[in-house]
């Protein structure tokens, strides 16, 4: 058994005076003479005023005290895709009480499936209810973002679209919520944009002065927008040609146990004034109504596996739905059935769509388009069809990184790294939220940002909460930035790729949720369910990060300890805050006690 030092045995304490440098207990570091402030002021810039940007805009100021948040949106109003898409019949195929922020629920939705205009208005109201109007800059387009090494900040070049003025704004943290479906994609068809003598429009750029009454109209594309617009303009036109390159599965509803919308009621049941009043006054009743939808979205696993019994059963159910929609006409059904597994492309309910295709003044065309001339469209079989208006319902450019240059710490544009022709060839994110080489940079709802079984707004809330934890980590300790390690990002992406190998995404379809046609890399999906993603993001793996200490903290990582007293104590916060560890009798939750970050 070893012996204790004599100084301890006889009760004498060793000197720790700086004037005794020979002592093993002499001080090597002297704390700075100020209290620890775990809520240092930080500035955050969010790019995008759609669902993702507003979810971050609502949560970050509340989760990151002493933060200044600015939201830049290039459109004239918030709402993202719901602000941009105003074509006839635009609505969501996810129930309204599920397609909203869980932290700011609306009780008086008009219909089961909401119109696009009501969704857009909801997000305008979110801005006002959460006092974001002063933080919001609409009609402002971000041109570039560059990491400033010496300042340890992001510098964003921004254009005021009203005045044309270009200026620089800087921030400690940069959150990209640019959205995936925002840049309309026109089909590359000879003569479409430079030869045709009539009007060419895209569903995502619908002109308010367009009059199609009595016109011969061609609709190119049968994704969600194409399926919505066909039945909604049909009664106005004299004839409608519908050009389809890839057939789609038309389901009864987006998920099982949801109401099946019909041609006569595409929005489903209308909520009565009595129901709205119940939801407004009885929060438990409203919660139970919302819970039903979220449980329906949490589909049991199995149907996403290519070749599985569950996917075959799903296929059978959808075929029965489509057979019913075409009145049992087997010839029509065979013309409509896709040759890939359900789920390879997003499933779409499309009320009224299949029924419209059977009408006398409609023509369903699957031959490829050869060219567009002055008067109409010619297909590869030589047929020429005259038309007055061409509507392109051909979706959006695939954007899973950025629309503008993002120059990281290594001086390389992130878009070059992640482009198909780049060094990596795909968005190699860390957990679908960050990128190596880009300090204090985050994304919401980009690559690997959407998990099976949760609504889009909920996915954005989970991402924003994780981002807040990362910002607080830097804010509260002796760091100026963090970024994910390269090997951590690579290993996460290996998991994503391995998980996707036996999934329906790998079948023979071309979808905006993956890089291209057939067996290729999936871009949209998290490798698991919503609950899987939520659990994985609950506690950040700090061992996966590089950190840089702030000036003055190079010699000691605990520099932020200061004098051993906190800012809260010095500046006399409320009595409740100073004793937040005390709870009423019976109000303790032992699973979370002493874990809240702001206790």
C-alpha positions in Angstrom: 0.0 0.0 0.0 1.5 3.4 -1.0 2.0 6.2 1.5 0.3 9.6 1.3 2.4 12.7 1.0 3.6 14.1 4.3 1.9 17.4 3.7 -1.4 15.8 3.5 -0.8 13.5 6.4 0.0 16.4 8.8 -2.7 18.6 7.5 -0.6 21.2 5.8 -1.9 22.4 2.4 0.6 22.9 -0.5 1.0 26.4 -1.8 -0.7 27.2 -5.1 0.7 30.7 -5.2 2.0 31.8 -8.6 5.1 32.9 -6.7 6.0 29.2 -6.0 6.7 27.9 -9.5 8.6 24.9 -8.3 5.5 23.5 -6.6 3.6 20.8 -8.4 0.4 22.6 -7.4 1.3 26.0 -8.8 -1.2 27.6 -11.1 -0.6 27.3 -14.9 -3.7 29.1 -15.9 -5.7 32.0 -14.4 -9.4 32.3 -15.3 -10.6 35.4 -17.0 -12.2 37.8 -14.7 -15.8 37.6 -15.9 -18.7 35.3 -15.2 -19.6 32.4 -17.5 -22.2 33.4 -20.1 -23.6 30.3 -21.7 -25.7 32.5 -23.9 -23.2 34.6 -25.7 -24.8 36.7 -28.5 -24.9 35.0 -31.9 -26.3 35.9 -35.3 -28.1 33.4 -37.5 -29.0 33.8 -41.2 -31.7 31.5 -42.6 -32.0 31.3 -46.4 -35.6 30.4 -47.5 -39.0 31.4 -46.3 -40.8 28.1 -47.0 -41.8 25.5 -44.5 -38.2 24.6 -43.7 -37.1 28.2 -43.2 -40.1 29.2 -41.1 -39.8 26.1 -38.9 -36.2 27.1 -38.2 -37.3 30.8 -37.8 -39.9 29.8 -35.2 -37.7 27.5 -33.2 -34.2 28.9 -33.3 -34.9 32.2 -31.5 -36.7 30.3 -28.7 -34.1 27.5 -28.4 -31.0 29.8 -28.8 -31.4 32.7 -26.4 -29.6 35.9 -27.2 -29.7 35.1 -30.9 -30.5 37.4 -33.8 -32.2 35.7 -36.7 -32.7 37.0 -40.2 -34.7 35.1 -42.9 -34.0 35.9 -46.6 -36.7 34.8 -49.1 -36.4 35.5 -52.8 -40.1 35.3 -53.5 -42.5 38.2 -52.6 -44.1 36.2 -49.8 -43.5 33.2 -47.6 -44.8 29.7 -48.1 -42.2 28.3 -50.5 -43.8 25.9 -53.0 -47.3 26.9 -51.8 -46.5 30.5 -52.6 -45.1 29.6 -56.0 -47.7 27.1 -57.2 -51.0 28.7 -57.8 -52.3 26.7 -60.7 -56.0 25.6 -60.8 -56.7 22.8 -58.3 -53.4 23.0 -56.4 -53.8 21.4 -53.0 -52.0 19.0 -50.6 -52.7 15.3 -50.5 -51.6 15.1 -46.8 -54.4 16.1 -44.3 -54.4 19.7 -43.2 -54.2 18.9 -39.5 -51.0 16.9 -40.2 -49.5 19.3 -42.7 -48.7 22.1 -40.3 -46.1 22.9 -37.6 -46.8 20.8 -34.5 -45.6 23.8 -32.4 -48.2 26.1 -34.0 -51.3 24.1 -34.8 -54.3 25.7 -36.6 -57.7 24.6 -35.4 -59.9 26.0 -38.2 -58.8 24.3 -41.4 -61.5 24.4 -44.0 -61.1 21.0 -45.6 -59.6 17.6 -44.9 -57.1 18.1 -47.7 -56.1 21.8 -47.8 -55.9 24.1 -50.8 -52.5 25.6 -51.6 -53.8 29.1 -50.9 -54.9 28.1 -47.4 -51.5 26.5 -46.6 -49.8 29.7 -47.8 -52.0 31.9 -45.6 -51.3 29.6 -42.7 -47.6 30.3 -43.0 -48.2 34.0 -43.3 -50.1 33.7 -40.0 -47.2 31.7 -38.5 -44.9 34.6 -39.3 -47.2 37.0 -37.5 -48.1 34.8 -34.5 -44.4 34.2 -33.9 -43.3 37.8 -34.4 -41.1 37.0 -37.4 -42.1 39.9 -39.6 -39.2 42.1 -38.5 -36.8 39.3 -39.1 -38.1 38.5 -42.6 -36.7 39.9 -45.8 -38.8 38.9 -48.8 -37.8 39.8 -52.4 -34.2 39.2 -51.4 -32.1 36.6 -53.3 -28.9 35.2 -51.9 -26.2 35.2 -54.6 -23.3 33.5 -52.7 -22.1 32.5 -49.3 -18.4 32.5 -48.3 -16.8 31.4 -45.0 -14.4 34.1 -43.7 -11.6 32.2 -42.0 -10.2 35.1 -40.0 -13.6 36.4 -38.9 -15.0 32.9 -38.3 -18.2 34.0 -39.9 -20.3 33.5 -43.1 -20.5 36.4 -45.5 -23.6 36.3 -47.7 -23.9 38.3 -50.9 -27.6 39.4 -51.2 -29.6 41.2 -53.9 -32.6 43.2 -53.1 -34.9 42.3 -56.0 -36.9 45.4 -55.7 -34.1 48.0 -55.8 -31.4 45.9 -57.5 -29.0 46.8 -54.6 -26.4 44.1 -53.7 -25.0 44.0 -50.2 -23.2 41.8 -47.8 -24.6 40.4 -44.5 -22.5 38.3 -42.1 -23.5 35.8 -39.5 -22.0 33.3 -37.1 -24.3 30.5 -38.3 -25.8 29.9 -41.8 -28.9 27.7 -42.2 -29.9 26.8 -45.7 -33.6 26.1 -46.1 -33.7 26.7 -49.9 -36.2 23.9 -50.6 -36.0 21.1 -53.1 -38.9 22.0 -55.4 -38.5 25.7 -56.3 -36.9 26.0 -59.7 -39.3 25.0 -62.5 -37.9 22.5 -65.0 -39.1 22.8 -68.6 -38.8 19.7 -70.8 -36.0 19.8 -73.4 -38.2 19.6 -76.4 -37.2 21.1 -79.8 -39.1 24.2 -80.6 -41.0 24.4 -77.3 -39.7 27.7 -76.1 -38.6 29.4 -79.3 -40.9 28.2 -82.1 -44.4 27.6 -80.7 -46.8 30.4 -81.7 -49.1 29.9 -78.7 -48.6 30.2 -75.0 -46.2 28.0 -73.0 -46.6 28.0 -69.2 -45.2 26.0 -66.3 -47.5 25.0 -63.4 -45.1 26.5 -61.0 -45.1 29.9 -62.9 -48.8 30.2 -63.5 -49.6 33.6 -65.1 -52.7 35.3 -63.6 -53.8 36.5 -67.1 -53.9 33.1 -68.7 -57.3 32.3 -70.2 -57.8 28.8 -71.4 -61.5 29.0 -72.0 -62.5 27.2 -75.2 -58.8 26.6 -76.1 -57.1 23.4 -77.2 -54.7 22.7 -74.4 -51.8 20.2 -74.0 -50.6 19.2 -70.6 -47.1 17.6 -70.5 -46.3 15.6 -67.4 -48.3 13.5 -65.0 -46.7 14.1 -61.6 -48.7 15.5 -58.8 -49.2 18.9 -60.5 -50.2 17.3 -63.8 -52.7 15.0 -62.1 -54.2 17.9 -60.3 -54.4 20.3 -63.2 -56.0 17.9 -65.8 -59.3 17.5 -64.0 -59.4 21.1 -62.8 -59.1 22.8 -66.2 -61.0 20.1 -68.2 -64.4 21.8 -68.1 -62.9 25.0 -69.5 -61.1 23.7 -72.5 -62.4 22.6 -75.9 -59.9 19.7 -76.1 -57.1 18.4 -73.8 -54.1 16.4 -74.9 -52.3 14.8 -72.0 -48.7 13.7 -72.8 -47.3 11.1 -70.4 -43.7 9.8 -70.5 -43.8 7.7 -67.3 -47.0 6.2 -66.0 -47.8 6.6 -62.3 -49.5 4.7 -59.5 -52.7 6.4 -58.5 -53.7 5.5 -55.0 -56.9 5.8 -52.9 -55.0 8.1 -50.5 -51.5 9.0 -49.7 -51.5 6.6 -46.8 -53.8 3.9 -45.4 -56.6 4.9 -43.1 -57.0 8.3 -44.6 -60.1 9.6 -46.3 -60.3 8.9 -50.1 -60.9 12.2 -51.9 -63.1 12.1 -55.0 -63.5 14.1 -58.2 -66.6 15.7 -56.7 -64.8 16.4 -53.4 -61.0 16.6 -54.0 -60.6 18.3 -50.6 -62.4 15.6 -48.8 -64.9 16.4 -46.0 -65.4 20.1 -45.2 -65.0 20.9 -41.5 -68.1 22.3 -40.0 -68.3 25.4 -37.8 -69.2 23.1 -34.9 -66.1 20.9 -35.5 -63.9 24.0 -35.6 -65.3 25.3 -32.4 -64.7 22.0 -30.7 -61.1 22.0 -31.9 -60.7 25.6 -30.7 -62.1 25.1 -27.2 -61.2 21.5 -26.5 -57.5 21.0 -26.9 -57.7 17.3 -26.1 -60.2 16.7 -28.8 -58.0 18.6 -31.3 -55.0 16.6 -30.2 -56.8 13.3 -30.7 -57.9 14.4 -34.2 -54.3 15.2 -35.1 -53.0 12.0 -33.6 -55.2 9.9 -35.9 -53.5 11.5 -38.9 -49.9 11.0 -37.7 -50.6 7.4 -36.8 -51.9 6.8 -40.3 -48.7 8.4 -41.7 -46.6 5.9 -39.7 -47.1 3.1 -42.1 -45.9 -0.4 -41.0 -42.5 -1.3 -42.5 -42.2 -3.7 -45.3 -43.9 -2.2 -48.4 -40.8 -0.2 -49.2 -38.7 -3.4 -49.8 -38.5 -4.3 -53.5 -40.0 -7.7 -54.2 -41.5 -8.1 -50.8 -44.9 -9.6 -50.1 -46.0 -6.3 -48.5 -45.1 -4.4 -51.7 -46.9 -6.9 -53.8 -50.0 -6.5 -51.6 -49.8 -2.8 -51.9 -49.6 -3.1 -55.7 -52.7 -5.2 -55.7 -54.6 -2.7 -53.6 -53.6 0.2 -55.9 -54.6 -1.8 -59.0 -58.0 -2.3 -57.5 -58.3 1.4 -56.8 -57.3 2.3 -60.4 -59.6 -0.4 -61.9 -62.5 1.2 -59.9 -61.6 4.7 -61.1 -61.8 3.7 -64.7 -65.1 1.9 -64.2 -63.7 -1.6 -64.5 -62.4 -1.0 -68.1 -59.5 -3.5 -68.3 -58.2 -2.0 -71.6 -57.9 1.4 -70.0 -56.4 -0.1 -66.9 -53.6 -1.7 -68.8 -52.8 1.5 -70.6 -52.4 3.2 -67.2 -50.4 0.7 -65.2 -46.7 1.5 -64.6 -43.9 -1.1 -65.0 -42.1 -0.3 -61.8 -42.9 -1.1 -58.1 -45.2 1.2 -56.1 -43.1 3.6 -54.1 -40.3 4.0 -56.6 -41.9 7.3 -57.4 -44.1 9.2 -54.8 -47.6 7.7 -54.6 -50.4 10.2 -55.6 -54.1 9.9 -54.9 -55.2 12.3 -57.8 -59.0 12.5 -57.4 -60.8 12.9 -60.7 -57.7 12.4 -62.8 -58.2 8.9 -64.2 -61.9 9.6 -64.7 -61.1 12.7 -66.8 -58.8 10.8 -69.1 -61.7 8.7 -70.3 -63.7 11.7 -71.4 -64.4 12.2 -75.2 -62.5 15.5 -75.5 -59.4 14.1 -73.7 -56.6 12.2 -75.3 -54.0 10.2 -73.3 -50.7 10.1 -75.3 -47.7 8.0 -74.3 -45.7 8.3 -77.6 -42.6 10.4 -77.1 -42.6 14.1 -78.3 -40.4 14.7 -81.3 -40.8 18.4 -81.6 -43.0 21.5 -81.2 -43.7 23.6 -84.2 -45.6 26.9 -84.6 -49.0 25.3 -84.4 -48.7 22.2 -82.2 -46.9 19.1 -81.1 -45.5 16.2 -83.2 -44.9 12.8 -81.6 -42.3 10.2 -82.7 -45.0 8.3 -84.6 -45.4 11.2 -86.9 -48.8 12.4 -85.5 -49.2 16.2 -85.3 -51.8 17.7 -82.9 -52.7 21.3 -83.1 -52.8 23.2 -79.8 -53.3 26.8 -78.5 -51.7 26.5 -75.0 -49.0 24.1 -73.7 -48.9 23.6 -70.0 -45.7 21.9 -68.7 -46.3 20.0 -65.5 -42.7 18.7 -65.6 -41.6 19.3 -62.0 -38.5 21.1 -60.7 -34.7 21.0 -61.1 -33.2 18.6 -58.6 -31.5 20.7 -55.9 -30.1 18.9 -52.9 -27.2 21.3 -52.2 -27.6 24.9 -53.1 -28.7 27.2 -55.9 -25.8 29.6 -55.3 -22.1 29.1 -54.5 -21.2 28.1 -51.0 -17.5 28.5 -50.5 -16.3 26.6 -47.4 -13.3 26.6 -45.2 -11.2 24.9 -47.9 -12.1 27.6 -50.6 -14.1 25.0 -52.6 -17.7 25.5 -53.8 -19.8 22.9 -52.0 -21.9 22.6 -55.2 -18.8 21.4 -57.1 -18.1 18.8 -54.5 -21.7 17.5 -54.5 -22.5 17.8 -58.2 -22.9 14.7 -60.4 -19.6 15.6 -62.1 -17.9 16.7 -58.9 -15.3 15.0 -56.8 -17.9 13.2 -54.6 -20.8 13.0 -57.1 -23.7 13.3 -54.7 -24.6 15.3 -51.6 -22.3 13.7 -49.0 -24.0 15.2 -45.9 -23.6 14.5 -42.3 -26.9 13.2 -41.0 -28.7 15.1 -43.7 -27.9 18.3 -41.9 -24.3 19.4 -42.3 -21.3 19.2 -44.6 -17.6 18.6 -43.9 -15.5 21.7 -44.7 -18.4 24.1 -43.9 -18.2 25.3 -40.4 -21.5 26.4 -38.7 -23.4 25.5 -41.8 -26.7 23.6 -41.6 -29.5 22.4 -44.0 -33.2 21.7 -43.4 -35.1 19.3 -45.7 -32.3 18.7 -48.1 -30.5 15.3 -48.9 -31.4 12.6 -46.5 -33.7 15.1 -44.7 -37.0 13.3 -44.8 -37.8 10.1 -43.0 -40.7 7.7 -43.6 -43.7 8.2 -41.4 -43.5 11.9 -40.5 -45.0 15.0 -42.1 -42.7 17.5 -43.8 -43.3 20.2 -41.1 -42.4 17.8 -38.4 -39.2 16.8 -40.2 -38.2 20.4 -40.3 -38.9 20.9 -36.6 -36.7 17.9 -35.7 -33.9 19.3 -37.9 -34.2 22.8 -36.4 -34.0 21.4 -32.9 -30.7 19.5 -33.7 -29.3 22.7 -35.2 -30.2 24.6 -32.1 -28.2 22.1 -30.0 -25.2 22.6 -32.2 -25.4 26.3 -32.0 -25.8 26.2 -28.2 -22.7 24.0 -28.0 -20.6 26.6 -29.7 -22.4 29.5 -28.0 -22.0 28.3 -24.4 -18.4 27.0 -24.5 -15.0 28.1 -25.7 -15.6 27.5 -29.4 -16.2 29.7 -32.5 -17.2 26.9 -34.8 -17.9 23.2 -35.3 -18.1 21.1 -38.4 -18.6 17.3 -39.0 -15.6 15.2 -39.6 -15.1 13.8 -43.2 -15.0 10.2 -42.0 -18.3 10.6 -40.1 -20.0 11.9 -43.2 -18.6 9.1 -45.3 -19.7 6.4 -42.9 -23.2 7.9 -42.6 -23.5 7.9 -46.4 -22.3 4.3 -46.5 -25.2 3.4 -44.2 -27.6 5.4 -46.4 -26.5 3.6 -49.6 -26.5 0.1 -47.9 -29.9 0.6 -46.5 -31.4 1.7 -49.9 -30.1 -1.3 -51.9 -33.2 -3.5 -51.5 -35.7 -0.6 -51.5 -38.3 0.3 -54.1 -36.3 3.4 -55.0 -33.9 1.2 -56.9 -36.5 0.0 -59.4 -36.8 1.2 -63.0 -38.2 4.7 -62.5 -36.9 8.2 -62.7 -37.8 10.2 -59.6 -36.8 13.5 -58.1 -36.0 11.7 -54.9 -32.9 10.1 -56.4 -30.1 10.9 -58.7 -31.6 9.5 -61.9 -33.2 6.4 -63.5 -33.2 2.9 -62.1 -30.8 1.6 -59.5 -29.0 4.7 -58.3 -28.4 6.8 -55.2 -31.4 8.0 -53.3 -31.2 11.7 -52.3 -34.3 12.4 -50.3 -34.7 9.7 -47.8 -33.3 9.2 -44.3 -32.3 5.5 -43.9 -35.2 4.6 -41.6 -38.4 5.8 -40.1 -39.3 9.2 -38.5 -38.9 7.7 -35.0 -35.5 6.3 -36.1 -34.4 9.8 -37.3 -35.8 11.5 -34.2 -33.9 9.2 -31.9 -30.6 9.5 -33.9 -30.8 13.3 -33.8 -31.8 13.6 -30.1 -28.2 13.7 -28.7 -25.5 15.0 -31.0 -22.4 12.8 -31.3 -19.9 15.5 -30.5 -17.1 13.0 -31.2 -18.0 13.3 -34.9 -17.0 17.0 -35.0 -14.1 19.3 -35.4 -14.1 22.4 -33.2 -12.1 25.6 -33.2 -11.6 27.4 -30.0 -12.2 31.1 -29.8 -9.4 33.6 -29.3 -8.2 33.5 -25.7 -9.2 29.8 -25.2 -6.2 28.3 -27.0 -4.4 27.3 -23.8 -7.4 25.9 -21.9 -10.6 24.4 -23.1 -12.4 25.4 -20.0 -11.7 29.1 -20.5 -15.4 29.7 -20.5 -15.6 28.8 -16.8 -14.5 32.4 -16.0 -14.6 33.4 -12.3 -16.8 30.4 -11.3 -20.0 32.3 -11.3 -22.6 32.5 -14.1 -24.1 35.4 -15.9 -27.5 34.3 -14.6 -26.5 34.9 -11.0 -24.8 38.2 -11.6 -27.6 39.8 -13.6 -30.3 38.7 -11.2 -32.7 36.7 -13.3 -36.1 35.8 -11.8 -36.4 33.8 -8.6 -38.1 31.0 -10.5 -35.2 30.7 -13.0 -32.6 30.7 -10.2 -34.5 27.8 -8.5 -35.8 26.0 -11.6 -34.6 22.7 -10.2 -37.5 22.9 -7.7 -40.8 21.4 -8.8 -44.2 21.1 -7.2 -45.0 17.8 -5.4 -46.0 15.2 -7.9 -44.7 17.3 -10.9 -41.3 15.6 -11.2 -40.5 13.6 -14.4 -37.6 11.5 -13.3 -36.8 10.7 -16.9 -36.0 14.3 -17.7 -35.3 16.0 -14.4 -32.1 18.1 -14.5 -31.8 17.6 -18.2 -33.5 20.7 -19.6 -30.9 22.8 -21.2 -32.3 26.1 -19.8 -32.6 24.9 -16.2 
